[in-house]
Amino acid sequence: METRMMTRWVVCGVVAGLVGGCAAGDAGVPEGVQLVQLGQAEAGWGGAFSVVSTVRELPAGRVVVADPLSQVVVLLDMGTGVADTIGGLGGGPSEYRQPDAVWPLPGDRTLLVDLGNGRLTVLSPELEFGDTRPYATVDPAAGTMLRMHPQGVDGMGRIYFRASPGFDEDPDSLRILRMDLETEQIESVGMFMREGRTREESGDATSQNVSITQIPLSPTDAWGVADDGRVVVVRAGDYHVDWFEVDGSVTSGPPIPYTPVRIGQAEKEEWSESRSETGGGLSIQAMQSNGNVRITARRGGGGGDDDNLDDYPWPEVKPAFYNRPVPVDGLGRAWVRRHREAGAAPRYDLFDGGGQLVGVVELPMGRRVVSFGDGTLYAVRMDDVGLQYLERYALP
């Protein structure tokens, strides 16, 4: 049996009562829709992380967190303020390099996304390291290599990720793929519009250079996964929600009116700073040896303080919502993070399974939603120097 390496450290947590509030008639909130102020956290973790993108809730107030930039996986007890470091840094059976995310699997297991080692690892209920599989596989439909970076996992343990275009391809839309980890069967469950890009080619037939630049704040669809296997896609064209049902049918909600925010210098700077929320860009490396291709990835980079923001091709206005993964809570509501004026408090539109807007939740400044648990919401607060702090709230 494999053993797990654990290092214990203690941090004083902050515990406060949840204080919620409601408001009506707020600008930007449709008539008849309630605006809820999330209020104070019921528990907080005093230790700082570099990046947190997912949280895996366990019983008795414990959570597993992966931090790719700090290269650590920890088990936190938010009640006692104790944390155990799980595994260690390296390429061995109980090790990882850049652990990027943790997802729940059936049977109280956990899926660890290990970017640096290019693999997905299953942790037992006791958080012992078990089976692994390569981070990449071959797309049976297109014959190209796929990066299986989960954007969601359903209650049956199937992972959902975006298809990867080939080097000489530049499609406007990409497939959403679902893979059964037991059978390794891959199927397409929907399409989404990707971010806008500019493409420049130079050279000749023997030496060709292709430069692709993302257009910041371009209208882009966002998507997420519910526990029952339904996939929600938020459409940027007229801001509405499509639910791809388990039987393959599509349920569409009505368009949601909104007033676009014009992009000025403050909005450009806010976009630049927001990239550190997820650790910057994701770089991909492919290595070939004896006919076998191994793909690894790394979180980090993607711009810095010396960026000249005027060099980017900016649109005139912000889209309605962020193009990041859409979390779905235990009540089946999709949480869509809205774009607002620079400096405004973060807000999320909540959509039910019929695509109807059923509420708006405003978070305290500097927070964003990362995961849900049993009646709980986990958010991350980022400070002025980019350090991130985990907080737990009661689910509204």
Steps between C-alpha positions, in 0.01 A plus 500: 500500500624845417561740785428869496740762622343764720645811660287674762479873548259715698340832405252703702173525315242775505144404585204733468126468482338514159323828451285516191293781360267569212435800281256583225503745213879505467637627171598212274264250668188416292165589650357222714841340563634510855849626579660320798806628684709198598612661825783375722669162479410239759859369494828608349850363459774733617779348292570639154502308171647604168209371289178315585264397221307210658422366848409140585272490807525201734290420810540684831602834354815377328602598146774403255669784310757484219731796439692472170736794552595398855509136378312356795181309585361556850222363716350785703283476809329839499360440847824423685741697282720198424636412155677187378716504188412196289767330291811680388676666210642271234415242237448196720180307582401728793630821349401778263635799313256791472179352642238716328157382620313246712159356408261266686462143371247232601585295807647800686802498269672810360642572156826698505604684182883490494613735223874468554503121475241499224260266678171463684527322836221342706522544877324252729252609772802500734682724247749229404640526147362237263442452128638751252438563131666732249378857486463466122331250271419465131169639373333202327288732285774729368817300562659794683643517850261610778592671823269355764496804727166459681271801512246293689434152639151356545365273773586189298865600483501597131731789413413785263757698302537703184628359172836622376533640147786383286801722439377601155140547615339811644130420548260750652323229700629197689338178617427422865612143560403249769718205597408201715813424702403133536425422136713782348212571261498859370192673362410852394224665704483851352680793340609838632636816338862559597676832563571740215849485351721667244718279279811606312705277269843564356774310322482256211418133443825387661489729802164625613427704812151528646420754772161482674404774747195484725269801490445599865139526617367370169152340510551133592265223608556352847396155622481270799375162621224399743526198727240309297699536177317793345722759333421871514627732227462876545468665158678828443299604194181603678590388856282198556554153646478164322479180702611184317287235664608144577282367215668734250219756477562871560306729735548869420420793724394847388752775417601713799514876433812683612679827439855444370786669686731708284867402524724776629845500656364384837328200340819408313704512819239296686513233229879487523491461878225238487725255315685429824176357647561179305878512500545651156513308176521125444801393294504160327803288417499187282795258515551205265712196585512170309180588320312584822374853561476634856326828572557705814372842596601780731306773671657845511612779271260662260605860546635722770527851632708604200221422254407784269123472513457722196669232287197270541205513256224615735126497423299811584293343781519215747293185440225416747697238695842347567607217271620280787351164609144531631456334841170320565383464861325208669160654421576485127550876458766630263703790640603742224750768598402835348722768356452836674670839512857491626504505881142373547424211735486156330155368408369168379177434310330177607317293236274203569474184291255667265741782419302755702681770698392431859728728701809718519763456774750773584824394667723715720775683313786291366319166519414237240316168523715187457291202619192379685446240768206366701310826554825695482670742264879535481642833386850636469607847609806643325701775670693791348815291441316209338488256793178300525300406811227235521163581658185295561147641487154356547347437159237769432 
